[in-house]
Amino acid sequence: MKRNKHWARWGATGQQAQQHYLVEPRHLAGGGDLRHVTEYLRASGWRDKSKTGGPIVFESPDKSVRIGYDPHVQPGGWTISGKKTAGQEAWHATLSRQVPVEIVAGVTDALTRPRSAHAPNVWAPLEAQGWQTERGQHVTARSPDGDAFVRFHQSAPGQAHWWAGARNEHGRVWEAMFTPTTPMHLVQAFSTALADPQPVMRPLGHVPPSKRIRTTSVSVLPSQLSAWQQARITAARAATWANNAFATNKARTPGSGARPYARTGRMR
């Protein structure tokens, strides 16, 4: 499949150190490299349905979820849509262009994994990182710097949605919204990634012009950057293999004639 050069896969092209910056807080770090999301989806078995020159589109293996990114429309950004299934109503989420890819990946990575048996709690990851919760007509959690929020917005009975955003001294930077039927574990995955105190890396020329961020200059070899990125892809492939193997073994029943699962030799 042809792909725009802009979406070319990762790989080291030379060994001259490149200037990068560790940026914090992450909610003001800017959009980042889209491949942080897309290459993980590809490695997890999602189908790339993007067309040359068009928006990015990925579809889940069971075709129940579609993820898109389109910078050419207004307001533009990420759209994530789930079809109605036997145990889930249709749902929709939108994340604007400047939502950091590390935060987007909180949601998209979660879509590639089995759902946890634990009941989700959207507020817990925020409160654990010192976000302050305000309870009134709506429930709102604000970041320690006051520049980001997560809100459960209920305009009428049965009309509730999750809304999040961030701003700097220049105004609103990004917004994200999840419809009422969005699975709660996905909203929790979003809040977990949003509250993560770890800085994110941006190359020279891709750091937003804001006095609200803190930066640390680092020199990175292309081979180092490629290795870090490849480790994430390898983790996605390993998780997908393990999930598929578990599902296959679970489907087997005694007396079906299938041989017990066994693996000989060394794992590559």
C-alpha positions in Angstrom: 0.0 0.0 0.0 1.3 3.4 -0.9 1.8 5.9 1.9 2.7 9.5 2.1 6.3 10.2 2.9 5.1 12.1 5.9 3.8 8.8 7.4 7.0 6.8 6.5 7.9 4.2 9.1 10.5 4.8 11.7 14.2 4.0 11.0 17.6 5.4 11.7 19.0 7.4 8.8 22.4 8.5 10.2 24.4 8.7 13.4 24.7 12.5 13.8 23.2 13.5 17.2 19.9 15.5 16.9 18.6 18.1 19.3 15.5 17.1 21.2 13.6 18.4 24.2 11.9 16.8 27.1 8.7 18.8 27.6 6.5 19.0 30.7 3.7 19.1 31.5 2.8 16.8 28.7 -0.6 18.3 28.2 1.1 21.4 26.7 3.7 19.6 24.7 1.9 19.8 21.3 0.7 17.1 19.0 3.9 15.1 18.4 4.7 12.3 15.9 1.5 10.5 14.7 3.5 7.3 14.2 3.5 6.9 18.0 -0.2 6.0 17.5 -0.3 4.5 14.1 2.7 2.1 14.2 1.4 0.6 17.5 -2.0 0.0 15.8 -0.3 -1.6 12.8 1.8 -3.8 15.0 -1.3 -4.8 16.9 -2.9 -6.2 13.8 -5.1 -3.2 12.9 -5.7 -2.6 9.2 -4.4 0.6 7.6 -7.2 1.8 5.3 -5.6 5.2 4.6 -5.5 6.4 1.1 -2.6 8.3 -0.5 -3.1 12.0 0.1 -6.1 11.4 2.4 -6.7 11.2 6.1 -5.2 8.4 8.2 -7.7 5.6 8.8 -7.2 2.4 10.9 -9.7 -0.4 11.5 -9.7 -2.9 14.3 -9.3 -6.6 13.3 -13.0 -7.3 14.1 -14.0 -4.1 12.2 -15.9 -2.8 15.3 -13.7 0.3 15.8 -12.3 2.8 13.4 -9.7 5.4 14.2 -9.0 8.4 11.9 -6.8 11.5 11.8 -7.6 14.3 9.4 -5.7 17.7 9.7 -7.4 19.1 6.6 -10.9 19.7 8.1 -12.1 22.0 10.9 -11.5 21.5 13.7 -9.6 18.5 12.5 -7.7 15.9 14.6 -8.6 12.4 15.8 -11.9 10.6 15.6 -12.5 7.2 17.2 -15.8 5.5 16.6 -17.1 2.2 17.9 -20.0 0.3 16.2 -22.9 -1.1 18.2 -22.3 -4.6 19.3 -24.2 -7.2 21.4 -22.8 -5.8 24.7 -22.0 -2.2 23.8 -23.9 0.8 22.3 -22.3 2.8 19.5 -19.8 5.4 20.8 -17.7 8.3 19.5 -14.7 10.3 20.7 -12.9 13.3 19.2 -9.5 14.6 20.1 -8.3 17.8 18.4 -5.0 18.1 16.6 -2.9 19.4 19.5 -3.7 16.6 21.9 -0.3 15.0 22.5 0.1 11.7 20.8 1.1 10.1 24.1 -2.3 11.0 25.5 -4.1 9.8 22.3 -2.2 6.6 22.6 -3.6 6.1 26.1 -7.0 5.5 24.4 -5.8 3.8 21.2 -3.4 1.4 22.9 -6.2 0.4 25.3 -8.4 -0.5 22.3 -5.8 -3.2 21.3 -5.9 -4.9 24.7 -8.5 -7.0 26.5 -10.6 -5.1 28.9 -9.6 -5.3 32.6 -12.0 -7.1 35.0 -11.7 -4.2 37.4 -14.3 -1.5 37.5 -12.9 1.7 35.8 -12.4 4.9 37.7 -11.7 8.0 35.6 -10.9 10.2 38.6 -8.4 7.9 40.4 -5.4 8.5 38.1 -6.0 12.3 38.2 -6.3 12.5 42.0 -3.2 10.3 42.4 -1.2 13.0 40.6 -2.6 15.9 42.7 -5.4 17.0 40.4 -8.1 18.9 42.4 -11.7 17.8 42.0 -14.6 20.2 42.1 -18.1 18.9 42.6 -21.1 21.0 41.5 -23.5 20.8 38.6 -20.6 19.1 36.8 -17.7 17.2 38.3 -14.4 18.7 37.2 -10.8 17.7 37.9 -8.0 20.4 37.3 -4.3 19.8 36.9 -1.9 21.2 39.6 -0.9 24.0 37.2 -4.5 24.8 36.4 -4.0 24.5 32.7 -5.8 21.2 32.0 -9.1 19.8 33.1 -11.4 16.7 32.8 -15.1 17.2 33.3 -18.1 15.0 33.5 -20.7 17.3 31.9 -24.4 16.5 32.4 -26.7 19.0 30.7 -29.9 16.9 31.3 -30.8 13.4 32.5 -29.3 10.9 30.1 -27.4 13.7 28.4 -23.9 13.4 29.8 -20.4 13.3 28.3 -16.8 13.5 29.2 -15.0 16.7 28.2 -11.3 17.5 28.6 -9.1 20.3 27.5 -5.9 22.3 28.0 -4.9 26.0 27.7 -1.8 28.1 27.9 -1.2 31.9 28.0 -2.4 32.1 24.4 -5.8 30.5 24.9 -7.3 27.0 24.4 -4.8 24.5 23.1 -6.9 21.4 22.6 -10.1 19.7 23.5 -11.3 16.1 23.7 -14.8 14.7 24.0 -16.3 11.3 24.7 -20.0 10.5 24.1 -22.0 9.1 27.1 -21.8 5.5 25.7 -18.0 5.5 25.4 -16.6 2.5 27.4 -15.4 3.8 30.8 -12.2 1.9 30.7 -11.2 4.0 27.6 -12.0 7.3 29.4 -9.9 6.1 32.3 -7.1 5.2 29.9 -7.3 8.8 28.6 -7.1 10.3 32.1 -4.2 8.0 33.1 -2.2 9.1 30.1 -3.2 12.8 30.7 -2.1 12.7 34.3 1.2 10.9 33.7 3.9 13.2 35.1 6.6 11.9 32.8 7.8 14.5 30.2 7.5 13.7 26.5 10.1 14.2 23.8 9.8 16.7 20.9 12.4 17.4 18.3 14.0 20.8 17.7 11.4 23.1 16.1 8.4 21.2 17.4 8.2 22.7 20.9 5.2 25.0 21.4 5.9 28.7 22.1 4.7 28.9 25.7 6.1 30.1 29.0 3.9 27.5 30.8 6.1 24.6 29.7 9.5 23.4 31.1 12.1 21.9 28.7 15.3 19.9 29.1 17.6 19.8 26.1 18.9 16.4 25.1 21.0 15.1 22.2 19.7 11.9 20.7 21.3 9.6 18.1 18.9 8.4 15.4 19.8 4.8 16.4 18.7 5.5 20.0 15.4 7.1 18.9 14.8 4.2 16.5 15.5 1.7 19.3 13.0 3.4 21.7 10.4 3.5 19.0 11.0 -0.1 18.0 10.7 -1.3 21.6 7.1 0.1 21.6 6.3 -1.8 18.4 7.8 -5.0 19.7 5.7 -4.7 22.8 2.6 -4.3 20.7 3.4 -7.4 18.6 4.2 -9.5 21.7 0.9 -8.5 23.4 -1.1 -9.3 20.3 0.6 -12.7 19.9 -0.1 -13.5 23.6 -3.7 -12.4 23.3 -4.3 -14.4 20.2 -2.6 -17.5 21.7 -4.8 -17.2 24.8 -8.0 -16.8 22.7 -7.0 -19.8 20.6 -6.3 -22.0 23.6 -9.5 -20.9 25.4 -11.5 -21.9 22.3 -10.2 -25.4 22.3 -12.2 -28.0 24.1 -11.3 -31.6 25.2 -12.1 -34.2 22.6 -12.0 -31.7 19.7 -9.0 -33.5 18.3 -6.8 -30.5 18.6 -3.3 -31.2 20.0 -2.4 -29.5 23.3 -0.5 -26.3 22.7 3.2 -26.8 22.8 6.2 -24.9 21.5 9.6 -26.5 20.9 12.9 -24.9 20.1 14.0 -21.4 20.9 11.7 -18.4 20.6 13.0 -15.9 18.0 
